[in-house]
Amino acid sequence: MKKLLALMAVVALTGCATAEEREQARIDEATSACEKYGYAYDSPEWAPCVQREYLANAERRRRAAAAFGAGMTSYSDTMQRQQQALIK
């Protein structure tokens, strides 16, 4: 439940953020994850970890956006079919 509330807060606040602020938040998210994994800042393993986390998060966002878009397309198609059926 706490994770959901935190996610909702992030989503609400990122709507007001600039592109640069959103990008920095994504970098900070990846950095924080790697620090939680135990990698020391600027250690040889830290930078590849941040890159992997950043790219993994980007892929999750891309998939979520694609799924949302696909769902909206399906909904739109369904609504059009229903409207056409009413007209006939």
Contacts in CASP RR format, 6 or more apart in sequence:
PFRMAT RR
TARGET T0000
AUTHOR 0000-0000-0000
METHOD contacts of the structure
MODEL  1
MKKLLALMAVVALTGCATAEEREQARIDEATSACEKYGYAYDSPEWAPCV
QREYLANAERRRRAAAAFGAGMTSYSDTMQRQQQALIK
10 25 0 8 1.000
14 22 0 8 1.000
14 25 0 8 1.000
17 25 0 8 1.000
26 54 0 8 1.000
26 57 0 8 1.000
26 58 0 8 1.000
27 50 0 8 1.000
27 54 0 8 1.000
29 53 0 8 1.000
29 57 0 8 1.000
30 49 0 8 1.000
30 50 0 8 1.000
30 51 0 8 1.000
30 53 0 8 1.000
30 54 0 8 1.000
30 57 0 8 1.000
31 50 0 8 1.000
33 49 0 8 1.000
33 53 0 8 1.000
34 46 0 8 1.000
34 49 0 8 1.000
34 50 0 8 1.000
34 53 0 8 1.000
35 41 0 8 1.000
37 49 0 8 1.000
39 45 0 8 1.000
39 46 0 8 1.000
39 49 0 8 1.000
40 46 0 8 1.000
END
